[in-house]
Amino acid sequence: MKNSTPFSVLMSVYAKEKASWLKESLESVFNQTFPPSETVLVADGPLTPELESVISSFKDRLKLVRLPENKGLGTALNEGLKACSYPLVARMDSDDIAVANRFELQIAAFERDKDLSVSGGAIEEIDSLTKKSIAFRRLPLGDGELKSFLKKRCPFNHMTVMFKKEDVLSAGGYLHLHYMEDYYLWTRMAEKGFKFANLPQILVRARTDKALYGRRGGFEYFLSNKKLYSYMKEHGMIGLKDYIYILSIRFFVQTLMPNSLRSFFYTRILRKL
């Protein structure tokens, strides 16, 4: 189907990712009911021969941005954003699978609401190897609900978002914050009054494994949380009581809870809250 609204897709890949997953992810981007006008892929540092082979097989359909050294997701996305040619940009992770009508649904959301700045959607978390369904992450839909939700948890599944490039840049773009670059960005955009919305549909099948919950733990990750919620408190977005409560819970989950229990907490408890 021909899409009359041009948009870019923004992706990043680095050496530790699997070539077969990148291939499947790119195929899901190109085999859309509304294909992207361009796909910007950032090579965040030197890549493996296997990853380079996948990129070469799609070279005529990619705008490739290469970073000489691995700089991390925030820097990579900022560099890729500079290369995006169109006002609307869709994020996609290099190991996930977009549902076939994802972009069609999101373009329709922006066409319905000209004030919309960021549109996301639900995800199905799948086992990295078997693709068996593990859990679903559904989030609030409306702007007011999302702004309230943001005070305690991230309001978007990052790999599902489509946003107005100009609005993201006006909020400072992606800034480094260990595993929380996106949450930090939405916080600054909310502070500036940009409009948010989520679609109820599942837009992406997201690979996950036990290592994911390890990344959602540890003292460095907790410090990122502390920095983010300190920003919210200092800018009047949350009060002292909420600040203490949120950080107390996160300190326990992220630094004291073992990975196996953290996995259960994220997939069986947090998804239902």
Secondary structure in CASP SS format (residue, H / E / C, confidence):
PFRMAT SS
TARGET T0000
AUTHOR 0000-0000-0000
METHOD secondary structure of the structure
MODEL  1
M C 1.00
K C 1.00
N C 1.00
S C 1.00
T C 1.00
P C 1.00
F C 1.00
S E 1.00
V E 1.00
L E 1.00
M E 1.00
S E 1.00
V E 1.00
Y C 1.00
A C 1.00
K C 1.00
E C 1.00
K C 1.00
A H 1.00
S H 1.00
W H 1.00
L H 1.00
K H 1.00
E H 1.00
S H 1.00
L H 1.00
E H 1.00
S H 1.00
V H 1.00
F H 1.00
N C 1.00
Q C 1.00
T C 1.00
F C 1.00
P C 1.00
P C 1.00
S C 1.00
E E 1.00
T E 1.00
V E 1.00
L E 1.00
V E 1.00
A E 1.00
D E 1.00
G C 1.00
P C 1.00
L C 1.00
T C 1.00
P H 1.00
E H 1.00
L H 1.00
E H 1.00
S H 1.00
V H 1.00
I H 1.00
S H 1.00
S H 1.00
F C 1.00
K H 1.00
D H 1.00
R H 1.00
L C 1.00
K E 1.00
L E 1.00
V E 1.00
R E 1.00
L E 1.00
P C 1.00
E C 1.00
N C 1.00
K C 1.00
G C 1.00
L H 1.00
G H 1.00
T H 1.00
A H 1.00
L H 1.00
N H 1.00
E H 1.00
G H 1.00
L H 1.00
K H 1.00
A H 1.00
C C 1.00
S C 1.00
Y C 1.00
P C 1.00
L E 1.00
V E 1.00
A E 1.00
R E 1.00
M C 1.00
D C 1.00
S C 1.00
D C 1.00
D C 1.00
I E 1.00
A E 1.00
V C 1.00
A C 1.00
N C 1.00
R H 1.00
F H 1.00
E H 1.00
L H 1.00
Q H 1.00
I H 1.00
A H 1.00
A H 1.00
F H 1.00
E H 1.00
R H 1.00
D C 1.00
K C 1.00
D C 1.00
L E 1.00
S E 1.00
V E 1.00
S E 1.00
G E 1.00
G E 1.00
A E 1.00
I E 1.00
E E 1.00
E E 1.00
I E 1.00
D E 1.00
S C 1.00
L C 1.00
T C 1.00
K C 1.00
K C 1.00
S E 1.00
I E 1.00
A E 1.00
F E 1.00
R E 1.00
R C 1.00
L C 1.00
P C 1.00
L C 1.00
G C 1.00
D H 1.00
G H 1.00
E H 1.00
L H 1.00
K H 1.00
S H 1.00
F H 1.00
L H 1.00
K C 1.00
K C 1.00
R C 1.00
C C 1.00
P C 1.00
F C 1.00
N C 1.00
H H 1.00
M H 1.00
T H 1.00
V C 1.00
M E 1.00
F E 1.00
K E 1.00
K H 1.00
E H 1.00
D H 1.00
V H 1.00
L H 1.00
S H 1.00
A C 1.00
G C 1.00
G C 1.00
Y C 1.00
L C 1.00
H C 1.00
L C 1.00
H C 1.00
Y C 1.00
M C 1.00
E H 1.00
D H 1.00
Y H 1.00
Y H 1.00
L H 1.00
W H 1.00
T H 1.00
R H 1.00
M H 1.00
A H 1.00
E H 1.00
K C 1.00
G C 1.00
F C 1.00
K E 1.00
F E 1.00
A E 1.00
N E 1.00
L E 1.00
P E 1.00
Q E 1.00
I E 1.00
L E 1.00
V E 1.00
R E 1.00
A E 1.00
R E 1.00
T E 1.00
D C 1.00
K H 1.00
A H 1.00
L H 1.00
Y H 1.00
G H 1.00
R H 1.00
R C 1.00
G C 1.00
G C 1.00
F H 1.00
E H 1.00
Y H 1.00
F H 1.00
L H 1.00
S H 1.00
N H 1.00
K H 1.00
K H 1.00
L H 1.00
Y H 1.00
S H 1.00
Y H 1.00
M H 1.00
K H 1.00
E H 1.00
H C 1.00
G C 1.00
M C 1.00
I C 1.00
G C 1.00
L H 1.00
K H 1.00
D H 1.00
Y H 1.00
I H 1.00
Y H 1.00
I H 1.00
L H 1.00
S H 1.00
I H 1.00
R H 1.00
F H 1.00
F H 1.00
V H 1.00
Q H 1.00
T H 1.00
L H 1.00
M C 1.00
P C 1.00
N H 1.00
S H 1.00
L H 1.00
R H 1.00
S H 1.00
F H 1.00
F H 1.00
Y H 1.00
T H 1.00
R H 1.00
I H 1.00
L H 1.00
R H 1.00
K H 1.00
L C 1.00
END
